[in-house]
């Protein structure tokens, strides 16, 4: 029994270490920057297209980070094949995130249809709640504790932005200010982690990737 527990704990630590290269942080920061930039595009493209236009950009960013992971990070730290417990946990995570996204889509459609009939703060609070739940679920299932902080910052961003809009007349409900700050903070965190990994794990002279099998 103790051996099984130790193996599960080893697998958990190995899985958590996969997020210490900062690349996921950089991607999250880039994604959140959309909420800071899109308001400037919405006046010409509309709310829908000002968001859709970012899809190919995210694809390019993801591809670049994936290539960095493959050719820069893995030769330094190796790769890990996870066991059935972790794979089952990831399936549950994907199902829950899909369910949250479906609910968010439905609520977004309802908000669009009944936008004028509801106070603005309700839309803002609903948006913040969805962000907080999604980040918290991801943090729990991925054992990625920084996501709790990122979720809290991202959830408070629209609320603080609304305060800036009401009292200081900040443009676009303060989104460029608040989400811009959050996205920069997350990306800087990711860059610091990535640079630290490069310093602590120099590329081996022989390009041999170690593979750890966790049953």
Z-matrix of the N, CA and C atoms (Angstrom, degrees):
N
C 1 1.468
C 2 1.519 1 110.74
N 3 1.347 2 116.39 1 -43.46
C 4 1.450 3 119.91 2 179.98
C 5 1.523 4 111.35 3 -65.03
N 6 1.365 5 115.88 4 -32.28
C 7 1.453 6 119.31 5 178.98
C 8 1.524 7 110.72 6 -66.87
N 9 1.358 8 117.38 7 -41.44
C 10 1.452 9 121.20 8 178.10
C 11 1.526 10 111.13 9 -62.52
N 12 1.321 11 116.05 10 -41.68
C 13 1.462 12 119.82 11 179.76
C 14 1.521 13 110.18 12 -64.14
N 15 1.327 14 117.03 13 -42.70
C 16 1.455 15 119.93 14 -179.23
C 17 1.518 16 111.34 15 -65.34
N 18 1.330 17 117.69 16 -38.63
C 19 1.459 18 120.92 17 178.07
C 20 1.518 19 111.16 18 -65.45
N 21 1.336 20 116.74 19 -40.42
C 22 1.459 21 120.17 20 178.83
C 23 1.519 22 110.57 21 -65.77
N 24 1.333 23 116.06 22 -38.69
C 25 1.452 24 119.71 23 178.50
C 26 1.530 25 110.61 24 -68.14
N 27 1.323 26 117.37 25 -38.29
C 28 1.457 27 120.60 26 175.81
C 29 1.518 28 111.01 27 -61.78
N 30 1.323 29 115.87 28 -42.20
C 31 1.461 30 120.22 29 179.13
C 32 1.525 31 110.85 30 -64.57
N 33 1.323 32 115.68 31 -40.14
C 34 1.463 33 119.89 32 179.45
C 35 1.522 34 110.96 33 -63.76
N 36 1.323 35 116.76 34 -43.26
C 37 1.469 36 120.03 35 179.61
C 38 1.519 37 111.05 36 -66.03
N 39 1.330 38 116.28 37 -38.97
C 40 1.464 39 119.97 38 178.84
C 41 1.520 40 110.55 39 -65.19
N 42 1.340 41 116.24 40 -39.47
C 43 1.464 42 120.36 41 179.88
C 44 1.521 43 110.65 42 -66.99
N 45 1.337 44 116.05 43 -41.89
C 46 1.464 45 119.85 44 179.48
C 47 1.520 46 111.21 45 -65.77
N 48 1.332 47 116.70 46 -34.80
C 49 1.463 48 119.57 47 -179.53
C 50 1.521 49 112.02 48 -66.10
N 51 1.335 50 116.78 49 -20.03
C 52 1.461 51 120.18 50 -179.78
C 53 1.525 52 111.94 51 -66.22
N 54 1.346 53 117.37 52 -18.54
C 55 1.459 54 121.13 53 -179.56
C 56 1.525 55 112.38 54 -97.51
N 57 1.329 56 116.53 55 6.70
C 58 1.458 57 119.16 56 -177.31
C 59 1.523 58 113.21 57 -88.37
N 60 1.345 59 117.14 58 2.60
C 61 1.460 60 118.59 59 177.22
C 62 1.525 61 112.31 60 -86.83
N 63 1.339 62 117.35 61 -8.91
C 64 1.456 63 121.45 62 175.77
C 65 1.509 64 115.45 63 81.59
N 66 1.331 65 118.50 64 -3.90
C 67 1.463 66 120.41 65 -176.12
C 68 1.536 67 112.04 66 -69.45
N 69 1.320 68 116.65 67 -38.04
C 70 1.465 69 119.20 68 176.67
C 71 1.523 70 110.41 69 -64.90
N 72 1.327 71 116.54 70 -39.23
C 73 1.465 72 120.88 71 177.50
C 74 1.528 73 110.32 72 -60.35
N 75 1.325 74 116.56 73 -43.60
C 76 1.465 75 120.33 74 179.95
C 77 1.521 76 110.55 75 -62.48
N 78 1.334 77 116.72 76 -41.97
C 79 1.466 78 119.90 77 179.91
C 80 1.519 79 111.15 78 -65.42
N 81 1.341 80 116.73 79 -42.76
C 82 1.461 81 120.18 80 178.46
C 83 1.524 82 110.41 81 -61.85
N 84 1.336 83 116.27 82 -43.11
C 85 1.459 84 120.34 83 178.31
C 86 1.518 85 111.83 84 -60.89
N 87 1.336 86 116.43 85 -42.54
C 88 1.469 87 120.21 86 177.39
C 89 1.516 88 111.43 87 -63.10
N 90 1.337 89 116.32 88 -40.07
C 91 1.459 90 119.83 89 -179.94
C 92 1.532 91 111.57 90 -65.31
N 93 1.321 92 116.65 91 -44.16
C 94 1.462 93 120.49 92 -179.18
C 95 1.527 94 111.14 93 -66.44
N 96 1.322 95 116.90 94 -27.25
C 97 1.466 96 119.23 95 178.39
C 98 1.521 97 111.95 96 -61.42
N 99 1.333 98 116.47 97 -21.11
C 100 1.466 99 120.16 98 176.92
C 101 1.523 100 111.15 99 -56.98
N 102 1.334 101 116.87 100 -39.25
C 103 1.458 102 120.40 101 -178.21
C 104 1.527 103 111.98 102 -71.01
N 105 1.334 104 116.33 103 -18.03
C 106 1.459 105 120.42 104 176.53
C 107 1.525 106 111.99 105 -87.90
N 108 1.342 107 116.05 106 -30.93
C 109 1.463 108 120.71 107 -175.69
C 110 1.521 109 112.28 108 -93.48
N 111 1.341 110 116.97 109 -38.26
C 112 1.468 111 121.59 110 -174.92
C 113 1.523 112 114.05 111 -55.43
N 114 1.349 113 120.55 112 -38.47
C 115 1.473 114 118.97 113 179.86
C 116 1.530 115 113.45 114 -56.76
N 117 1.333 116 117.52 115 -31.83
C 118 1.467 117 119.90 116 178.90
C 119 1.527 118 111.68 117 -71.09
N 120 1.345 119 116.41 118 -24.49
C 121 1.461 120 120.74 119 -179.39
C 122 1.518 121 112.61 120 -91.04
N 123 1.329 122 116.42 121 -19.91
C 124 1.469 123 119.95 122 -174.22
C 125 1.518 124 113.27 123 -64.52
N 126 1.336 125 117.60 124 -27.69
C 127 1.468 126 119.64 125 -179.23
C 128 1.524 127 111.50 126 -65.03
N 129 1.340 128 117.60 127 -30.09
C 130 1.462 129 120.75 128 179.77
C 131 1.519 130 113.11 129 -101.49
N 132 1.326 131 116.48 130 -35.79
C 133 1.462 132 120.19 131 -175.37
C 134 1.515 133 113.49 132 -99.39
N 135 1.328 134 118.14 133 -18.34
C 136 1.452 135 120.96 134 -173.76
C 137 1.517 136 110.67 135 89.75
N 138 1.319 137 116.81 136 162.53
C 139 1.467 138 120.89 137 -175.94
C 140 1.521 139 112.28 138 -63.06
N 141 1.341 140 117.05 139 -38.21
C 142 1.469 141 120.09 140 -176.13
C 143 1.524 142 111.42 141 -69.43
N 144 1.332 143 117.09 142 -55.05
C 145 1.461 144 120.70 143 -175.57
C 146 1.524 145 112.76 144 -70.95
N 147 1.316 146 116.95 145 -25.31
C 148 1.467 147 119.07 146 177.70
C 149 1.521 148 111.44 147 -68.46
N 150 1.331 149 116.77 148 -18.26
C 151 1.467 150 121.12 149 174.80
C 152 1.524 151 111.67 150 -95.91
N 153 1.338 152 116.31 151 -41.07
C 154 1.467 153 120.70 152 -178.11
C 155 1.522 154 111.53 153 -62.51
N 156 1.314 155 116.48 154 -32.54
C 157 1.463 156 120.67 155 -177.26
C 158 1.526 157 112.45 156 -60.95
N 159 1.330 158 116.47 157 -18.87
C 160 1.462 159 120.29 158 -178.75
C 161 1.530 160 112.66 159 -82.69
N 162 1.337 161 118.55 160 -14.48
C 163 1.466 162 121.04 161 -176.08
C 164 1.529 163 112.69 162 -56.48
N 165 1.331 164 119.64 163 -50.47
C 166 1.474 165 117.34 164 177.61
C 167 1.524 166 113.20 165 -64.40
N 168 1.331 167 116.73 166 -28.79
C 169 1.468 168 119.84 167 177.88
C 170 1.521 169 109.99 168 -66.17
N 171 1.350 170 116.70 169 -44.04
C 172 1.464 171 119.85 170 178.93
C 173 1.520 172 110.57 171 -64.10
N 174 1.331 173 117.09 172 -35.29
C 175 1.465 174 120.20 173 178.41
C 176 1.527 175 110.49 174 -63.36
N 177 1.328 176 116.49 175 -41.98
C 178 1.460 177 120.54 176 179.28
C 179 1.532 178 110.63 177 -67.09
N 180 1.333 179 116.43 178 -43.82
C 181 1.468 180 120.65 179 178.99
C 182 1.523 181 110.28 180 -61.14
N 183 1.343 182 116.20 181 -44.80
C 184 1.469 183 120.26 182 179.24
C 185 1.521 184 110.84 183 -61.16
N 186 1.327 185 117.50 184 -42.30
C 187 1.461 186 121.23 185 -179.81
C 188 1.529 187 110.79 186 -63.18
N 189 1.321 188 116.76 187 -43.42
C 190 1.467 189 120.45 188 179.18
C 191 1.528 190 110.96 189 -61.74
N 192 1.336 191 116.40 190 -46.32
C 193 1.461 192 119.95 191 -179.39
C 194 1.527 193 111.27 192 -66.56
N 195 1.333 194 116.81 193 -35.59
C 196 1.468 195 120.67 194 177.47
C 197 1.522 196 110.40 195 -64.03
N 198 1.328 197 117.27 196 -41.44
C 199 1.464 198 121.17 197 178.13
C 200 1.528 199 111.17 198 -65.44
N 201 1.340 200 116.14 199 -39.27
C 202 1.471 201 119.95 200 176.54
C 203 1.529 202 110.16 201 -63.63
N 204 1.335 203 115.77 202 -42.39
C 205 1.469 204 120.30 203 178.53
C 206 1.531 205 110.71 204 -59.85
N 207 1.316 206 115.75 205 -43.47
C 208 1.459 207 120.59 206 -175.21
C 209 1.519 208 112.53 207 -73.55
N 210 1.325 209 117.31 208 -44.14
C 211 1.462 210 120.39 209 -170.56
C 212 1.534 211 114.01 210 -99.79
N 213 1.335 212 117.16 211 -14.78
C 214 1.460 213 119.45 212 -178.43
C 215 1.528 214 111.86 213 -114.22
N 216 1.333 215 116.77 214 -47.26
C 217 1.461 216 120.46 215 -174.36
C 218 1.529 217 112.00 216 -80.28
N 219 1.334 218 117.76 217 -50.97
C 220 1.463 219 120.46 218 -174.71
C 221 1.529 220 113.82 219 -60.81
N 222 1.333 221 119.89 220 -39.80
C 223 1.473 222 117.86 221 176.58
C 224 1.527 223 113.21 222 -61.42
N 225 1.327 224 117.36 223 -20.63
C 226 1.462 225 121.29 224 -178.32
C 227 1.533 226 112.56 225 -91.18
N 228 1.330 227 117.12 226 -39.26
C 229 1.468 228 119.76 227 -173.14
C 230 1.521 229 113.07 228 -114.20
N 231 1.342 230 118.68 229 -9.15
C 232 1.452 231 120.72 230 -179.76
C 233 1.517 232 112.40 231 83.77
N 234 1.323 233 116.20 232 -177.15
C 235 1.456 234 122.69 233 179.64
C 236 1.517 235 109.93 234 -124.61
N 237 1.328 236 115.18 235 161.09
C 238 1.466 237 121.14 236 -178.60
C 239 1.520 238 109.10 237 -131.49
N 240 1.326 239 117.08 238 132.41
C 241 1.456 240 122.34 239 171.21
C 242 1.526 241 108.05 240 -101.95
N 243 1.327 242 116.74 241 122.51
C 244 1.463 243 120.65 242 -172.85
C 245 1.520 244 111.22 243 -93.16
N 246 1.336 245 114.03 244 156.38
C 247 1.449 246 121.31 245 -178.00
C 248 1.511 247 113.62 246 -83.08
N 249 1.329 248 114.92 247 -173.67
C 250 1.471 249 121.42 248 -173.23
C 251 1.525 250 112.08 249 -66.52
N 252 1.344 251 117.63 250 -32.88
C 253 1.475 252 119.72 251 -178.46
C 254 1.517 253 110.43 252 -63.68
N 255 1.327 254 117.40 253 -45.65
C 256 1.460 255 121.19 254 -179.74
C 257 1.525 256 111.10 255 -67.54
N 258 1.322 257 117.53 256 -38.67
C 259 1.464 258 120.71 257 179.81
C 260 1.525 259 110.36 258 -65.11
N 261 1.345 260 116.71 259 -40.72
C 262 1.462 261 120.44 260 177.44
C 263 1.524 262 111.06 261 -64.05
N 264 1.313 263 116.22 262 -39.32
C 265 1.467 264 120.98 263 178.86
C 266 1.527 265 111.01 264 -64.79
N 267 1.320 266 116.88 265 -38.22
C 268 1.456 267 120.70 266 179.01
C 269 1.521 268 111.53 267 -68.55
N 270 1.321 269 117.71 268 -34.57
C 271 1.466 270 120.63 269 176.12
C 272 1.525 271 110.13 270 -63.28
N 273 1.333 272 117.00 271 -44.17
C 274 1.468 273 120.90 272 177.74
C 275 1.530 274 110.58 273 -61.54
N 276 1.328 275 115.09 274 -42.05
C 277 1.461 276 119.75 275 179.91
C 278 1.531 277 110.88 276 -60.48
N 279 1.314 278 117.27 277 -46.56
C 280 1.461 279 121.05 278 -179.30
C 281 1.523 280 111.89 279 -62.76
N 282 1.321 281 116.36 280 -39.22
C 283 1.467 282 119.93 281 179.19
C 284 1.530 283 111.16 282 -66.02
N 285 1.326 284 116.96 283 -42.88
C 286 1.464 285 120.54 284 -179.49
C 287 1.523 286 110.92 285 -66.69
N 288 1.330 287 117.10 286 -42.83
C 289 1.460 288 120.39 287 178.29
C 290 1.520 289 110.83 288 -63.17
N 291 1.334 290 116.74 289 -40.14
C 292 1.474 291 120.11 290 176.85
C 293 1.527 292 110.22 291 -61.14
N 294 1.323 293 116.89 292 -42.76
C 295 1.468 294 121.33 293 179.08
C 296 1.533 295 110.54 294 -62.62
N 297 1.325 296 117.23 295 -42.25
C 298 1.469 297 121.28 296 179.09
C 299 1.518 298 110.55 297 -63.89
N 300 1.331 299 117.05 298 -41.59
C 301 1.461 300 120.74 299 -179.83
C 302 1.522 301 111.70 300 -65.82
N 303 1.332 302 116.81 301 -37.14
C 304 1.470 303 120.23 302 177.23
C 305 1.529 304 110.29 303 -63.80
N 306 1.335 305 116.50 304 -44.49
C 307 1.458 306 120.36 305 178.10
C 308 1.523 307 110.41 306 -62.60
N 309 1.333 308 116.63 307 -42.14
C 310 1.461 309 120.50 308 178.85
C 311 1.520 310 111.27 309 -61.85
N 312 1.335 311 116.17 310 -39.68
C 313 1.465 312 120.01 311 178.19
C 314 1.526 313 111.41 312 -64.52
N 315 1.328 314 115.99 313 -43.51
C 316 1.470 315 119.76 314 179.37
C 317 1.521 316 110.98 315 -63.69
N 318 1.325 317 116.47 316 -44.78
C 319 1.462 318 120.22 317 178.75
C 320 1.529 319 111.04 318 -64.49
N 321 1.338 320 116.31 319 -35.92
C 322 1.457 321 119.34 320 177.60
C 323 1.512 322 112.13 321 -64.98
N 324 1.321 323 116.52 322 -40.73
C 325 1.475 324 120.29 323 177.62
C 326 1.526 325 110.60 324 -64.93
N 327 1.338 326 116.71 325 -43.15
C 328 1.464 327 120.47 326 178.52
C 329 1.523 328 111.13 327 -63.07
N 330 1.340 329 116.11 328 -39.17
C 331 1.462 330 119.70 329 178.84
C 332 1.525 331 110.98 330 -64.78
N 333 1.332 332 115.84 331 -38.18
C 334 1.455 333 119.99 332 -179.26
C 335 1.529 334 110.55 333 -67.96
N 336 1.343 335 115.68 334 -39.36
C 337 1.469 336 119.67 335 -178.50
C 338 1.518 337 111.47 336 -70.78
N 339 1.354 338 116.57 337 -40.72
C 340 1.463 339 121.33 338 -175.81
C 341 1.524 340 111.64 339 -112.19
N 342 1.321 341 116.40 340 35.65
C 343 1.455 342 119.79 341 -174.09
C 344 1.520 343 112.47 342 -62.61
N 345 1.331 344 117.31 343 -43.00
C 346 1.464 345 120.74 344 -176.02
C 347 1.520 346 113.18 345 -75.79
N 348 1.319 347 117.16 346 -18.37
C 349 1.459 348 119.96 347 -175.46
C 350 1.527 349 113.06 348 -90.64
N 351 1.329 350 117.68 349 -2.56
C 352 1.459 351 121.26 350 -177.55
C 353 1.522 352 109.78 351 -124.18
N 354 1.334 353 117.74 352 144.19
C 355 1.470 354 120.68 353 177.01
C 356 1.524 355 111.55 354 -60.16
N 357 1.331 356 116.04 355 146.03
C 358 1.460 357 120.29 356 -177.03
C 359 1.510 358 113.52 357 -61.35
N 360 1.349 359 117.24 358 -32.51
C 361 1.457 360 119.06 359 -176.53
C 362 1.523 361 112.14 360 -66.79
N 363 1.352 362 116.70 361 -24.30
C 364 1.473 363 119.74 362 178.57
C 365 1.528 364 109.95 363 -67.12
N 366 1.330 365 116.98 364 -43.12
C 367 1.464 366 120.46 365 178.22
C 368 1.526 367 110.45 366 -63.11
N 369 1.335 368 115.65 367 -41.06
C 370 1.462 369 120.00 368 -179.87
C 371 1.520 370 111.30 369 -65.39
N 372 1.333 371 116.79 370 -45.44
C 373 1.465 372 121.04 371 -179.91
C 374 1.529 373 111.49 372 -64.70
N 375 1.324 374 116.44 373 -38.77
C 376 1.466 375 120.74 374 178.83
C 377 1.524 376 110.26 375 -65.05
N 378 1.310 377 116.62 376 -43.14
C 379 1.458 378 122.10 377 178.25
C 380 1.527 379 110.55 378 -60.77
N 381 1.328 380 116.69 379 -45.25
C 382 1.464 381 121.53 380 179.95
C 383 1.522 382 111.09 381 -63.61
N 384 1.331 383 117.00 382 -40.58
C 385 1.462 384 120.94 383 -179.06
C 386 1.525 385 111.26 384 -64.55
N 387 1.332 386 116.83 385 -42.27
C 388 1.465 387 120.48 386 179.20
C 389 1.525 388 110.43 387 -63.05
N 390 1.325 389 116.10 388 -43.06
C 391 1.471 390 120.23 389 178.40
C 392 1.518 391 110.57 390 -60.57
N 393 1.322 392 116.83 391 -46.55
C 394 1.463 393 121.41 392 -177.93
C 395 1.522 394 111.41 393 -63.01
N 396 1.328 395 117.26 394 -43.15
C 397 1.470 396 120.75 395 -179.84
C 398 1.525 397 110.63 396 -65.36
N 399 1.333 398 116.88 397 -45.57
C 400 1.469 399 120.59 398 -177.73
C 401 1.527 400 111.02 399 -62.05
N 402 1.316 401 117.31 400 -45.55
C 403 1.466 402 120.55 401 179.92
C 404 1.530 403 110.93 402 -66.20
N 405 1.326 404 117.17 403 -39.50
C 406 1.465 405 120.53 404 -178.25
C 407 1.521 406 111.27 405 -66.91
N 408 1.329 407 116.73 406 -41.97
C 409 1.461 408 120.35 407 177.21
C 410 1.528 409 110.50 408 -62.01
N 411 1.332 410 116.50 409 -44.77
C 412 1.458 411 120.61 410 178.86
C 413 1.523 412 110.94 411 -62.61
N 414 1.331 413 117.06 412 -42.39
C 415 1.469 414 120.81 413 179.93
C 416 1.523 415 110.92 414 -61.83
N 417 1.324 416 117.07 415 -39.78
C 418 1.464 417 121.54 416 -177.80
C 419 1.528 418 111.68 417 -69.19
N 420 1.326 419 117.04 418 -50.37
C 421 1.459 420 119.96 419 -174.66
C 422 1.528 421 112.49 420 -76.10
N 423 1.317 422 116.97 421 -26.44
C 424 1.463 423 119.89 422 -179.51
C 425 1.527 424 112.49 423 -94.58
N 426 1.327 425 117.55 424 -3.35
C 427 1.468 426 121.33 425 -175.02
C 428 1.530 427 110.22 426 54.11
N 429 1.307 428 114.77 427 40.55
C 430 1.466 429 122.61 428 -175.35
C 431 1.523 430 107.09 429 -113.74
N 432 1.338 431 115.98 430 83.86
C 433 1.467 432 120.70 431 -167.78
C 434 1.526 433 113.26 432 -64.99
N 435 1.334 434 118.28 433 -27.07
C 436 1.468 435 119.30 434 179.99
C 437 1.520 436 111.73 435 -63.15
N 438 1.322 437 116.93 436 -22.29
C 439 1.459 438 119.92 437 -179.92
C 440 1.527 439 112.12 438 -65.29
N 441 1.329 440 117.57 439 -27.86
C 442 1.466 441 119.17 440 175.74
C 443 1.520 442 110.02 441 -61.31
N 444 1.332 443 116.69 442 -44.19
C 445 1.455 444 120.82 443 178.88
C 446 1.528 445 111.09 444 -67.34
N 447 1.323 446 115.93 445 -44.15
C 448 1.464 447 119.24 446 179.42
C 449 1.523 448 110.96 447 -62.43
N 450 1.321 449 116.03 448 -37.56
C 451 1.462 450 119.99 449 178.41
C 452 1.513 451 112.11 450 -65.54
N 453 1.337 452 116.15 451 -41.96
C 454 1.463 453 119.91 452 179.15
C 455 1.530 454 110.82 453 -65.05
N 456 1.333 455 116.84 454 -44.21
C 457 1.461 456 120.17 455 178.74
C 458 1.524 457 111.52 456 -62.62
N 459 1.330 458 116.39 457 -43.85
C 460 1.464 459 120.67 458 -179.22
C 461 1.521 460 112.08 459 -68.64
N 462 1.342 461 116.59 460 -33.64
C 463 1.460 462 120.33 461 179.99
C 464 1.528 463 111.49 462 -71.80
N 465 1.325 464 116.80 463 -36.39
C 466 1.462 465 120.09 464 179.28
C 467 1.529 466 112.67 465 -78.87
N 468 1.332 467 116.94 466 -19.28
C 469 1.465 468 120.56 467 -176.68
C 470 1.530 469 112.94 468 -56.55
N 471 1.349 470 119.86 469 -50.39
C 472 1.468 471 118.42 470 179.53
C 473 1.520 472 113.19 471 -67.78
N 474 1.335 473 117.40 472 -31.62
C 475 1.465 474 120.18 473 179.12
C 476 1.527 475 110.47 474 -68.23
N 477 1.332 476 116.04 475 -45.44
C 478 1.463 477 119.76 476 177.76
C 479 1.527 478 109.78 477 -66.21
N 480 1.330 479 115.89 478 -37.42
C 481 1.457 480 119.41 479 177.72
C 482 1.516 481 112.19 480 -60.93
N 483 1.315 482 116.27 481 -37.88
C 484 1.467 483 120.04 482 178.18
C 485 1.521 484 110.84 483 -65.91
N 486 1.328 485 116.92 484 -37.90
C 487 1.468 486 120.76 485 176.60
C 488 1.532 487 110.16 486 -63.62
N 489 1.335 488 116.58 487 -43.72
C 490 1.462 489 120.60 488 178.19
C 491 1.525 490 111.01 489 -63.02
N 492 1.321 491 115.96 490 -35.46
C 493 1.469 492 120.56 491 179.58
C 494 1.525 493 111.70 492 -68.73
N 495 1.330 494 116.12 493 -42.38
C 496 1.470 495 120.47 494 -176.38
C 497 1.522 496 111.68 495 -72.98
N 498 1.328 497 116.45 496 -44.39
C 499 1.472 498 119.51 497 -171.53
C 500 1.529 499 113.74 498 -97.24
N 501 1.337 500 117.01 499 -27.79
C 502 1.464 501 119.52 500 -177.80
C 503 1.525 502 112.83 501 -116.86
N 504 1.326 503 116.34 502 4.26
C 505 1.463 504 121.93 503 178.88
C 506 1.528 505 112.22 504 57.42
N 507 1.325 506 117.24 505 36.94
C 508 1.463 507 121.23 506 177.74
C 509 1.525 508 109.51 507 -65.03
N 510 1.321 509 118.85 508 136.20
C 511 1.467 510 120.96 509 -177.14
C 512 1.522 511 112.16 510 -68.05
N 513 1.322 512 115.25 511 152.46
C 514 1.472 513 122.75 512 176.25
C 515 1.521 514 111.97 513 55.12
N 516 1.318 515 115.85 514 41.53
C 517 1.475 516 122.28 515 177.62
C 518 1.529 517 112.24 516 56.00
N 519 1.305 518 117.09 517 27.37
C 520 1.462 519 121.42 518 175.85
C 521 1.514 520 115.62 519 74.67
N 522 1.333 521 117.78 520 2.78
C 523 1.466 522 120.67 521 -177.33
C 524 1.528 523 112.56 522 -59.22
N 525 1.347 524 119.52 523 -45.85
C 526 1.465 525 118.26 524 -179.85
C 527 1.529 526 113.01 525 -58.26
N 528 1.330 527 117.28 526 -33.02
C 529 1.462 528 120.44 527 -178.85
C 530 1.527 529 110.97 528 -76.39
N 531 1.319 530 115.96 529 -54.59
C 532 1.468 531 119.61 530 -173.45
C 533 1.522 532 112.47 531 -70.74
N 534 1.330 533 117.32 532 -49.33
C 535 1.464 534 119.43 533 179.95
C 536 1.521 535 111.23 534 -70.81
N 537 1.334 536 117.00 535 -30.14
C 538 1.459 537 119.53 536 174.48
C 539 1.513 538 111.37 537 -62.66
N 540 1.323 539 116.64 538 -42.72
C 541 1.465 540 121.15 539 178.24
C 542 1.526 541 110.70 540 -64.17
N 543 1.328 542 116.96 541 -46.72
C 544 1.469 543 120.70 542 -178.00
C 545 1.526 544 110.79 543 -63.39
N 546 1.325 545 117.11 544 -45.54
C 547 1.464 546 120.26 545 -178.35
C 548 1.525 547 111.11 546 -63.37
N 549 1.329 548 117.72 547 -41.74
C 550 1.464 549 120.54 548 178.35
C 551 1.518 550 111.36 549 -64.20
N 552 1.327 551 117.17 550 -41.07
C 553 1.461 552 121.31 551 179.50
C 554 1.526 553 111.26 552 -62.06
N 555 1.326 554 116.73 553 -43.27
C 556 1.463 555 120.62 554 -178.92
C 557 1.524 556 110.75 555 -69.25
N 558 1.328 557 117.06 556 -42.27
C 559 1.468 558 119.56 557 179.91
C 560 1.527 559 111.56 558 -65.96
N 561 1.330 560 116.82 559 -38.85
C 562 1.464 561 119.61 560 177.49
C 563 1.531 562 110.48 561 -63.49
N 564 1.340 563 116.51 562 -41.07
C 565 1.463 564 120.49 563 176.09
C 566 1.522 565 110.78 564 -58.10
N 567 1.345 566 115.51 565 -45.94
C 568 1.454 567 119.72 566 179.04
C 569 1.520 568 112.74 567 -61.93
N 570 1.327 569 117.36 568 -42.00
C 571 1.457 570 121.26 569 179.40
C 572 1.532 571 111.61 570 -64.56
N 573 1.336 572 116.33 571 -40.35
C 574 1.458 573 120.14 572 178.20
C 575 1.533 574 110.46 573 -62.61
N 576 1.333 575 116.81 574 -43.87
C 577 1.464 576 120.64 575 178.95
C 578 1.523 577 111.28 576 -64.25
N 579 1.329 578 116.26 577 -40.63
C 580 1.464 579 120.24 578 -178.79
C 581 1.537 580 110.99 579 -65.63
N 582 1.327 581 116.51 580 -43.95
C 583 1.470 582 120.65 581 178.90
C 584 1.531 583 110.61 582 -64.60
N 585 1.332 584 116.26 583 -39.21
C 586 1.466 585 119.62 584 178.47
C 587 1.522 586 111.01 585 -63.88
N 588 1.340 587 116.37 586 -40.21
C 589 1.468 588 119.79 587 178.56
C 590 1.534 589 110.31 588 -62.56
N 591 1.334 590 117.38 589 -42.51
C 592 1.464 591 120.13 590 -179.84
C 593 1.520 592 111.15 591 -62.92
N 594 1.327 593 116.46 592 -35.42
C 595 1.463 594 119.80 593 -179.45
C 596 1.525 595 111.71 594 -74.89
N 597 1.324 596 116.87 595 -39.43
C 598 1.457 597 120.52 596 -176.47
C 599 1.522 598 112.81 597 -80.88
N 600 1.335 599 116.73 598 -22.74
C 601 1.468 600 120.91 599 -177.76
C 602 1.522 601 109.28 600 -128.51
N 603 1.319 602 117.25 601 79.42
C 604 1.476 603 119.45 602 177.75
C 605 1.520 604 110.32 603 -64.01
N 606 1.309 605 115.21 604 151.83
C 607 1.458 606 120.04 605 -178.66
C 608 1.524 607 109.92 606 -64.59
N 609 1.340 608 118.60 607 130.10
C 610 1.472 609 120.72 608 -179.37
C 611 1.518 610 111.03 609 -65.24
N 612 1.310 611 114.94 610 150.88
C 613 1.465 612 119.91 611 -178.53
C 614 1.514 613 111.14 612 -64.52
N 615 1.316 614 116.71 613 -38.32
C 616 1.459 615 121.71 614 174.60
C 617 1.511 616 108.30 615 -100.59
N 618 1.307 617 117.73 616 126.92
C 619 1.453 618 121.96 617 -175.66
C 620 1.523 619 109.64 618 -78.74
N 621 1.330 620 113.41 619 77.88
C 622 1.455 621 119.95 620 178.76
C 623 1.505 622 107.59 621 -120.33
N 624 1.305 623 117.44 622 117.64
C 625 1.449 624 121.65 623 -179.83
C 626 1.514 625 109.44 624 -89.25
N 627 1.345 626 115.24 625 126.70
C 628 1.458 627 119.78 626 176.09
C 629 1.517 628 108.94 627 -81.97
N 630 1.322 629 115.26 628 139.15
C 631 1.461 630 120.80 629 179.60
C 632 1.507 631 109.21 630 -121.68
N 633 1.335 632 116.29 631 126.77
C 634 1.451 633 122.14 632 -178.67
C 635 1.511 634 108.26 633 -109.09
N 636 1.301 635 117.58 634 126.29
C 637 1.459 636 122.84 635 -179.88
C 638 1.509 637 108.73 636 -103.71
N 639 1.348 638 116.04 637 119.33
C 640 1.459 639 121.02 638 178.94
C 641 1.517 640 107.95 639 -111.13
N 642 1.278 641 117.26 640 115.48
C 643 1.465 642 121.42 641 -179.17
C 644 1.518 643 109.65 642 -89.21
